[in-house]
Amino acid sequence: MICEFCEGQTVQKKVKRQHWLEGKLYIVENVDAEVCLECGERYFHARTLDAIDRFLKTDHPIKQRLEVEVVSL
């Protein structure tokens, strides 16, 4: 696939994704994405994002809990 921002070539990789669902933030590992080799832009298929939503709505194993600061400029 061609990157819509820089026209670089993308490759399929497994990445971490920050994913919001129902007001909660999740860090999801091993997510399939197309990643631009030039600028790093990441593209996710809708079916992948839907699968993440379905997974998070069920009982799922939690690898780790993190504390996150929220700040405003």
C-alpha positions, 0 to 999 in steps of 0.5 A: 500500500502507498502512504497517503501522507508521503507516498512511501511504501508500507509494510505489514507489522505488529504494533502497539496501539492506544485504543479508546473504548467507552471512555477507557484507554487501553494499550493493545499489543501485537496489532496488525498494521500497515506502517509506512517505511518513510514517515511511520504513519500507521494504517489499521483495517476496520476489521482489525479495529472491530476485533479489538473492540469485541475483544475488549468488551469480553473478559480478557487477560490483563498483562499490566496496569499502568498509571497515566497522567492527564494534563492540559496546556 
